[in-house]
Amino acid sequence: MITGCGVTCSLGNTAHDLYSALIDGKSGVRKTCGYDSQGLSGIPCAQAQCLDAQSVGISPKHSRIMNTHSYLLMESSSAAYKSAGFSEKLYPSGRIGFFAGLGMVDYEISDLLPAVLKSCQNEFNYDTFFTKGYREIYPLWPLAMLNNIAFCQGSIVLGLKGDNTVFSPHGESAVYAVTEAVSSVLNGKSAAVIAGGVSEKVNPQSIIRGRVFEIISKDNSDDALRPFSQNRTGTILGEAGAFIALEPYSLAKERSISFVSSITGWGFAFDYNDNGVASFPTKEAISHSMETALTHSGITPSDVDVVIAHADGTHSDTNEIEAINALFSHSEKTLVTATTGAIGNAFAAAAPVNIILADCMIKHGTVPPSINSTPVDERIKFNFVTGEPITAKINTVLINSLSYEGHASSIVVQRCA
């Protein structure tokens, strides 16, 4: 059972803020600033609302090996822990598992600049750098490149000592994390778990990496990410951290905690189309991951009320549209939506964000629209929600999360019986 959640992103730092903003059709996309020297200012991105070391209780000393991804993880995982009412008295620390999907971690140019400057006279001198200049680099700096450091610090803050795993770096990684968390509870390794994911930080390195993969939109307007649109031009980066608390039905019921939904199935597949540098999962791979998730849940496509598509505005959209067409074009009640136009592509945080939104939809019975999607792709044969939110009885939500290396993953969230 999903008994707690925490999320922080460009549209807010609570599930209520995020869900309300999406219902209202708001966007968290803004132009980047501060990267003038790299020629990267003015690029649309969905950066998380202001977080810093002090706001999440990190000391100045420890903050030297942390960055935005650490703050996103600690803020959202702590919120999930607290909202579920977890405590050492309720569940001993060794009985709470911790699972996360984490994106790429990049160095900051400022971390290396003093060493570079000390190694320059008229030009950069490698001998000087390797004999003297490198001493200007903080000795623990290499640790900052390990996404496990953020995970470990999050565990320390929450006092978690149970079953744990980290997966990296794309959209499927958090689906693996959540499904491993569910398995840990079902197999008795954990009495309860915290599971979710964290995106990459938006910075020059992550933007350039996206350009190297040829996935970043070259359109600098705020509506540059157009999920399933005929006019899509590529994706934009989004920062987010999202975690859920999971417990067995019997224990959650026993302590009278409020819950409405649970994770009931999942599926994975791998196959890709070469498209430039990125390798997008094929229509068959996406179909297989969805079909496997439905089979695992013991349901059919006609049982699905909502599909939250990956829909990142890249060439991958074509394959996902065709896969959804194949499964849901004959289901009149199934509604399809996407959150990427509003919060960007959150990579490893995307699936957990959408799991939290699925829980909100099941609670409140409203499907938020996908923004920036009109005119929609002419190949779409399913009920794609754009323009206005739709009110409906929602019992089952299917979520897709894809990578740029051929991975497709799907997960099912259902109303508790």
Stockholm file with secondary structure:
# STOCKHOLM 1.0

chainA/1-417         MITGCGVTCSLGNTAHDLYSALIDGKSGVRKTCGYDSQGLSGIPCAQAQCLDAQSVGISPKHSRIMNTHSYLLMESSSAAYKSAGFSEKLYPSGRIGFFAGLGMVDYEISDLLPAVLKSCQNEFNYDTFFTKGYREIYPLWPLAMLNNIAFCQGSIVLGLKGDNTVFSPHGESAVYAVTEAVSSVLNGKSAAVIAGGVSEKVNPQSIIRGRVFEIISKDNSDDALRPFSQNRTGTILGEAGAFIALEPYSLAKERSISFVSSITGWGFAFDYNDNGVASFPTKEAISHSMETALTHSGITPSDVDVVIAHADGTHSDTNEIEAINALFSHSEKTLVTATTGAIGNAFAAAAPVNIILADCMIKHGTVPPSINSTPVDERIKFNFVTGEPITAKINTVLINSLSYEGHASSIVVQRCA
#=GR chainA/1-417 SS CEEEEEEEETTBSSHHHHHHHHHTTCCCCEECCSCGGGTCTTCEEBCCSCCCTGGGTCCHHHHTTCCHHHHHHHHHHHHHHHHTTCCTTTSCGGGEEEEEEECCCCCCHHHHHHHHHHTBSSSBCHHHHHHTGGGGSCTTGGGGGCHHHHHHHHHHHHTCCSSEEEECSSHHHHHHHHHHHHHHHHTTSCSEEEEEEECCCCSHHHHHHHHHTTCBCSCCSTTCCCTTBTTCCCBCBBCEEEEEEECCHHHHHHTTCCCCEEEEEEEEEECEEEETTEEEECHHHHHHHHHHHHHHHTCCGGGCCEEECCCCSSTHHHHHHHHHHHHHTTCSSCEEECSHHHHCBCGGGHHHHHHHHHHHHHHHCEECCBTTCCSBCTTCCSEECBSSCEECCCCEEEEEEECSBSEEEEEEEEECC
#=GC SS_cons         CEEEEEEEETTBSSHHHHHHHHHTTCCCCEECCSCGGGTCTTCEEBCCSCCCTGGGTCCHHHHTTCCHHHHHHHHHHHHHHHHTTCCTTTSCGGGEEEEEEECCCCCCHHHHHHHHHHTBSSSBCHHHHHHTGGGGSCTTGGGGGCHHHHHHHHHHHHTCCSSEEEECSSHHHHHHHHHHHHHHHHTTSCSEEEEEEECCCCSHHHHHHHHHTTCBCSCCSTTCCCTTBTTCCCBCBBCEEEEEEECCHHHHHHTTCCCCEEEEEEEEEECEEEETTEEEECHHHHHHHHHHHHHHHTCCGGGCCEEECCCCSSTHHHHHHHHHHHHHTTCSSCEEECSHHHHCBCGGGHHHHHHHHHHHHHHHCEECCBTTCCSBCTTCCSEECBSSCEECCCCEEEEEEECSBSEEEEEEEEECC
//
